[in-house]
């Protein structure tokens, strides 16, 4: 059984459309989410809604294998419930209180500012302790302000992260991501030995 977390955004969305055409190959996959806006599941802003209309549109992935972040409960309650579910369902990595659920794959987009999931540049969520699994966000610089996100530590604990970027607006962000790790570019803090980056020509960093 593989545990895969999805993100929202235009680039991952197109990927989900393509994967949805071969959804039968995803039989047995448990679907999670890297982040969610604090809206209902049918809201146009919902990451779950995007996945439901694309990758999850067919019968290949059973509803009980889809673990939705309950954004409508608000940042704190939604994050708390999701953390409990992840700890219960996904085997951990680490020792003691710092044991974290180790997802098999997390699919991520990247913002022009270098954010991933709902971890934004310089945000206090980047300083969450090693035991943090899921966090409430109250002041996202992109609307809506309230969100739920997996912690940076959970992203780093994943067995693999796949980061997707398309368009010239992402070129500076992908270049900064591959530079020195910095809190001002959250994507640069991902665990590079477990990171695969796929970009189109427009989003590719310029060579030396």
Secondary structure as the mmCIF struct_conf table of DSSP 4:
data_model
#
loop_
_struct_conf.conf_type_id
_struct_conf.id
_struct_conf.beg_label_comp_id
_struct_conf.beg_label_asym_id
_struct_conf.beg_label_seq_id
_struct_conf.end_label_comp_id
_struct_conf.end_label_asym_id
_struct_conf.end_label_seq_id
STRN STRN1 UNK A 3 UNK A 6
BEND BEND1 UNK A 9 UNK A 9
HELX_RH_AL_P HELX_RH_AL_P1 UNK A 10 UNK A 20
TURN_TY1_P TURN_TY1_P1 UNK A 21 UNK A 22
HELX_RH_3T_P HELX_RH_3T_P1 UNK A 23 UNK A 26
TURN_TY1_P TURN_TY1_P2 UNK A 27 UNK A 28
HELX_LH_PP_P HELX_LH_PP_P1 UNK A 29 UNK A 29
STRN STRN2 UNK A 30 UNK A 33
BEND BEND2 UNK A 34 UNK A 34
STRN STRN3 UNK A 35 UNK A 37
BEND BEND3 UNK A 38 UNK A 39
TURN_TY1_P TURN_TY1_P3 UNK A 41 UNK A 42
BEND BEND4 UNK A 43 UNK A 43
TURN_TY1_P TURN_TY1_P4 UNK A 44 UNK A 45
HELX_RH_AL_P HELX_RH_AL_P2 UNK A 47 UNK A 53
TURN_TY1_P TURN_TY1_P5 UNK A 54 UNK A 56
BEND BEND5 UNK A 57 UNK A 61
HELX_RH_3T_P HELX_RH_3T_P2 UNK A 63 UNK A 65
STRN STRN4 UNK A 66 UNK A 66
HELX_RH_3T_P HELX_RH_3T_P3 UNK A 71 UNK A 73
HELX_RH_AL_P HELX_RH_AL_P3 UNK A 75 UNK A 89
BEND BEND6 UNK A 90 UNK A 90
STRN STRN5 UNK A 92 UNK A 93
BEND BEND7 UNK A 94 UNK A 95
HELX_RH_3T_P HELX_RH_3T_P4 UNK A 96 UNK A 98
STRN STRN6 UNK A 100 UNK A 101
BEND BEND8 UNK A 104 UNK A 104
STRN STRN7 UNK A 105 UNK A 108
TURN_TY1_P TURN_TY1_P6 UNK A 112 UNK A 113
STRN STRN8 UNK A 116 UNK A 116
TURN_TY1_P TURN_TY1_P7 UNK A 117 UNK A 118
STRN STRN9 UNK A 119 UNK A 119
TURN_TY1_P TURN_TY1_P8 UNK A 121 UNK A 122
HELX_RH_3T_P HELX_RH_3T_P5 UNK A 124 UNK A 127
TURN_TY1_P TURN_TY1_P9 UNK A 130 UNK A 131
STRN STRN10 UNK A 134 UNK A 137
BEND BEND9 UNK A 138 UNK A 138
BEND BEND10 UNK A 141 UNK A 145
STRN STRN11 UNK A 147 UNK A 150
HELX_RH_AL_P HELX_RH_AL_P4 UNK A 152 UNK A 157
BEND BEND11 UNK A 158 UNK A 159
STRN STRN12 UNK A 161 UNK A 165
BEND BEND12 UNK A 167 UNK A 167
HELX_RH_3T_P HELX_RH_3T_P6 UNK A 168 UNK A 170
HELX_RH_AL_P HELX_RH_AL_P5 UNK A 171 UNK A 177
TURN_TY1_P TURN_TY1_P10 UNK A 178 UNK A 178
BEND BEND13 UNK A 179 UNK A 180
STRN STRN13 UNK A 182 UNK A 182
TURN_TY1_P TURN_TY1_P11 UNK A 183 UNK A 184
STRN STRN14 UNK A 185 UNK A 185
HELX_RH_3T_P HELX_RH_3T_P7 UNK A 186 UNK A 189
BEND BEND14 UNK A 190 UNK A 190
HELX_RH_3T_P HELX_RH_3T_P8 UNK A 192 UNK A 194
STRN STRN15 UNK A 195 UNK A 199
TURN_TY1_P TURN_TY1_P12 UNK A 201 UNK A 203
BEND BEND15 UNK A 204 UNK A 204
HELX_LH_PP_P HELX_LH_PP_P2 UNK A 205 UNK A 207
#
